Structures are given as C-alpha cells and as structure tokens.
Amino acid sequence: PATNGMTPLAWRVRAEYVDMPGLRLTVSQAARLLSLPPNVAHDVLEELRHAAVLTRSSDGMYSLRR
C-alpha cells in the first residue's frame, strides 16, 4: 500500500482496521465510531482507499484491502 505521506488521522483509522480486520463501516458508522464529523470521516476513508489500504464496496462499506 502507498501509505507514505498519510495524515496522522489516517494512520489512526488504519490502526483501527488493522486491529479489527473484519471491520466494515459506512461513512456514518465510521464517523460515530471515531467521533468525527461525517465529512472528515469521508475524507479519511477516501484517503485510505486511495492509499490502497481500504476498499469500498458497491453498498458504501469500507473494509481493509486484502
């Protein structure tokens, strides 16, 4: 994965997914779990998707890329 240059928040969220490899979250679920505003949750999940850490399913669930 292209994790170089990720923000500190992205590293924190990545750690949550690594600690719970089966974790699948929507943006709103991630916002609640991580105590973030929905727009910030969306941005960090997309940052991780573009870094090839996460994948997004057709139903909007973000999960660890395998």
C-alpha distances in whole Angstrom, upper triangle without the diagonal:
4,6,9,12,11,14,16,17,13,13,16,15,11,14,16,14,13,17,18,16,18,18,19,20,21,21,25,24,21,23,26,24,22,26,24,26,25,24,21,20,19,18,15,14,14,12,9,10,9,6,5,6,9,12,15,18,21,23,21,19,16,14,11,9,11
4,6,8,9,12,15,16,12,12,16,15,12,15,18,16,15,19,20,18,21,20,21,21,22,22,25,25,22,23,26,25,23,26,24,25,24,23,20,19,19,16,14,14,13,10,9,10,8,5,6,8,11,13,16,20,23,24,22,21,17,16,14,12,14
4,6,6,9,11,12,9,9,12,12,10,12,15,14,13,17,18,17,20,19,20,20,21,20,24,23,20,21,24,22,20,23,21,23,22,21,18,18,18,15,13,13,13,10,8,10,9,6,8,8,11,14,17,21,24,25,22,20,17,16,13,13,15
4,6,9,11,13,11,10,14,15,13,15,18,17,17,20,22,21,24,23,23,24,24,23,26,26,23,24,27,25,22,25,23,25,24,23,20,20,20,17,14,16,15,11,11,13,12,8,11,11,15,18,20,24,27,28,25,24,20,20,17,17,19
4,6,9,11,10,10,13,14,13,16,18,18,18,21,23,23,25,24,24,23,24,22,25,25,22,22,25,24,21,23,21,22,22,20,17,18,18,15,13,15,14,10,11,14,12,9,13,13,16,19,21,25,27,28,25,24,20,21,19,18,21
4,7,8,6,7,10,11,10,12,15,15,15,18,20,20,22,20,21,20,21,19,22,22,18,19,22,20,17,19,17,19,19,17,14,14,15,12,9,11,11,8,8,11,10,8,11,11,13,16,18,22,25,25,22,21,17,17,16,16,19
4,5,5,6,9,10,11,13,15,16,16,18,20,21,23,21,21,20,20,18,20,20,17,17,20,19,15,17,15,16,17,15,12,13,14,11,8,11,12,9,10,13,13,11,14,13,15,18,19,23,26,26,22,21,18,19,17,19,22
4,5,5,6,9,10,11,13,15,15,17,19,20,22,20,21,20,21,18,20,20,16,16,19,17,14,15,14,16,18,17,13,13,15,13,10,13,14,11,12,15,16,14,16,14,16,19,21,25,27,27,24,22,19,19,18,19,22
4,5,5,6,8,10,11,13,14,15,17,18,20,17,18,16,17,15,17,16,13,12,15,14,10,12,10,13,14,13,10,10,12,10,7,10,12,10,10,14,15,13,16,14,14,18,19,22,25,24,20,19,16,17,16,18,21
4,5,5,6,9,10,11,12,14,15,16,18,16,16,15,16,14,16,16,12,13,16,14,11,14,12,14,14,14,10,10,11,9,6,8,10,7,7,10,11,10,12,10,11,14,16,19,22,22,18,17,13,14,13,15,18
4,6,5,6,9,10,10,12,14,15,18,16,17,17,18,17,19,18,14,15,18,15,13,15,15,17,18,17,14,13,15,13,9,11,13,10,9,12,13,11,13,10,12,16,18,21,24,24,21,19,15,15,13,15,17
4,5,5,7,9,10,11,13,14,17,14,16,15,17,16,17,16,12,13,15,12,9,12,12,15,16,17,13,12,14,14,10,11,14,12,11,14,16,14,16,12,13,17,18,21,25,24,21,18,15,15,14,16,19
4,5,5,7,9,10,11,12,14,11,12,11,13,12,14,13,9,11,13,10,8,11,11,14,14,15,12,9,12,11,8,8,11,10,8,12,14,13,14,10,10,14,15,18,21,20,17,15,11,11,11,14,16
4,5,5,6,9,10,10,13,11,12,13,15,14,17,15,12,14,16,13,12,15,15,17,17,17,14,12,14,13,9,9,12,10,7,10,13,11,11,7,8,12,14,17,21,20,17,15,11,10,8,11,13
4,5,5,6,9,10,13,11,14,14,17,17,19,16,13,15,16,13,12,15,16,19,19,20,17,15,17,16,13,12,15,14,11,14,16,14,14,11,12,15,17,20,23,23,20,17,14,12,10,13,15
4,6,5,6,8,11,8,11,11,14,14,16,13,10,13,13,10,9,13,14,17,17,19,16,13,15,16,13,12,15,15,12,14,17,16,16,12,12,15,16,18,22,21,18,15,12,11,10,13,15
4,5,5,6,8,6,9,10,13,14,16,13,11,14,15,12,12,15,16,19,18,19,17,14,15,16,13,11,14,14,11,12,15,14,13,9,9,11,13,15,19,18,16,13,10,7,6,10,12
4,5,5,9,9,12,13,17,18,20,17,14,17,18,15,15,18,19,22,21,22,20,17,18,19,15,14,16,16,12,14,17,14,13,10,10,13,16,18,22,21,19,16,13,10,7,10,11
4,6,9,9,12,14,18,19,20,17,15,18,18,14,14,18,19,22,22,24,21,18,20,21,17,16,19,19,15,17,20,18,17,13,14,16,18,20,24,23,21,17,15,12,10,14,14
4,6,6,9,11,15,17,18,15,13,16,16,13,14,17,19,22,21,23,21,18,19,20,17,15,19,19,16,17,20,19,17,14,13,15,16,18,21,20,18,15,13,10,9,12,13
4,5,9,12,15,17,19,16,15,18,18,15,16,20,21,23,22,24,22,18,19,21,18,15,18,18,14,15,18,17,15,11,11,12,14,15,19,19,17,14,11,8,6,9,9
4,6,10,13,16,18,14,14,18,18,15,17,20,21,23,22,23,22,19,19,21,19,16,18,19,16,16,20,19,16,13,12,12,13,14,17,16,15,12,10,7,8,10,10
4,7,10,13,14,11,10,14,14,11,13,16,17,19,18,20,19,15,16,18,16,13,16,17,14,14,18,18,16,13,11,11,12,13,16,15,13,9,8,6,7,11,12
4,7,10,12,9,9,13,13,12,13,17,17,18,16,18,17,14,14,16,15,11,14,16,14,13,17,17,15,13,10,10,9,9,12,11,9,6,5,5,8,11,13
4,7,8,6,6,9,10,9,11,14,14,15,12,15,14,11,11,14,13,10,12,15,13,13,16,17,16,14,11,11,9,10,12,10,8,5,5,7,10,13,16
4,5,5,6,9,10,10,12,14,13,13,10,12,13,9,9,12,12,9,11,15,14,13,16,18,17,15,12,11,9,10,11,9,6,5,6,9,13,15,18
4,6,5,6,9,10,10,12,10,10,6,8,9,6,6,9,10,8,10,13,13,12,15,17,17,16,13,13,10,12,13,11,8,8,8,11,14,17,20
4,5,5,6,9,10,10,9,9,6,9,10,8,8,12,12,11,13,16,16,16,19,21,21,19,16,16,14,15,16,13,10,10,11,14,17,20,23
4,5,5,6,8,10,10,11,9,12,12,9,10,14,13,11,14,17,16,16,20,21,20,18,15,16,14,15,16,13,11,9,10,12,15,18,21
4,5,5,6,8,8,9,8,11,10,6,8,11,10,8,12,14,13,14,17,18,18,15,13,14,13,15,17,15,12,10,9,11,13,16,19
4,6,5,6,5,6,5,8,8,5,8,11,10,10,13,15,15,16,19,19,20,18,16,17,16,18,19,17,14,13,12,15,17,20,23
4,6,5,7,8,8,12,11,9,12,14,14,13,17,18,18,19,22,23,23,20,18,19,18,19,21,18,16,14,14,16,18,22,24
4,6,8,11,11,14,13,10,13,15,13,13,16,18,16,18,21,21,21,18,17,18,17,19,21,19,16,14,13,14,16,20,22
4,5,9,10,12,10,8,12,13,11,11,15,15,15,17,20,19,20,17,16,18,18,20,22,20,17,15,14,15,16,20,22
4,7,9,12,10,9,13,14,13,14,17,18,18,20,22,22,23,21,19,21,20,23,24,22,19,18,17,18,20,23,26
4,6,8,6,6,9,11,10,12,14,15,16,18,20,20,22,19,18,20,19,21,23,21,18,17,16,18,19,22,26
4,6,5,6,9,10,11,12,14,15,17,18,20,21,23,21,19,21,19,22,23,21,17,17,17,19,21,24,27
4,5,5,6,9,10,10,12,14,15,16,18,20,21,20,17,18,16,18,19,17,14,14,14,17,19,22,25
4,5,5,6,9,10,11,12,14,15,16,18,20,19,17,18,16,19,19,18,15,16,15,18,20,22,26
4,5,5,6,9,10,10,12,14,15,16,18,17,16,17,16,19,21,20,16,16,15,17,19,21,24
4,5,5,6,8,10,11,12,14,15,17,15,13,15,14,16,18,17,13,13,11,14,15,18,21
4,6,5,6,9,10,10,12,14,15,14,12,13,11,14,15,14,11,11,10,13,15,17,21
4,6,5,6,9,10,10,12,14,14,13,14,13,16,18,17,14,14,12,15,16,17,21
4,5,5,6,9,10,10,12,11,10,13,13,16,18,18,14,14,11,13,14,15,19
4,5,5,6,9,10,11,9,7,9,9,12,15,15,11,10,7,9,11,12,16
4,5,5,6,8,10,10,8,9,9,12,14,15,11,12,9,11,12,13,17
4,5,5,6,9,9,9,11,12,15,18,18,15,15,12,13,13,13,17
4,5,5,6,5,6,8,10,14,17,17,14,13,9,10,9,10,13
4,5,5,6,4,6,7,11,14,15,12,11,8,9,9,9,12
4,5,8,8,9,10,14,16,18,15,15,12,13,12,11,14
4,6,8,10,12,16,19,20,17,16,13,13,11,10,13
4,6,7,10,14,16,18,16,15,12,11,9,7,10
4,7,10,14,17,18,16,14,10,9,6,6,9
4,7,10,13,14,12,10,6,5,4,5,9
4,7,10,11,10,8,6,6,6,5,9
4,7,8,6,5,4,7,9,9,12
4,5,5,5,7,8,11,11,13
4,5,7,10,12,15,14,16
4,6,9,12,15,16,18
4,6,10,13,14,17
4,6,10,12,14
4,7,9,12
4,6,9
4,6
4
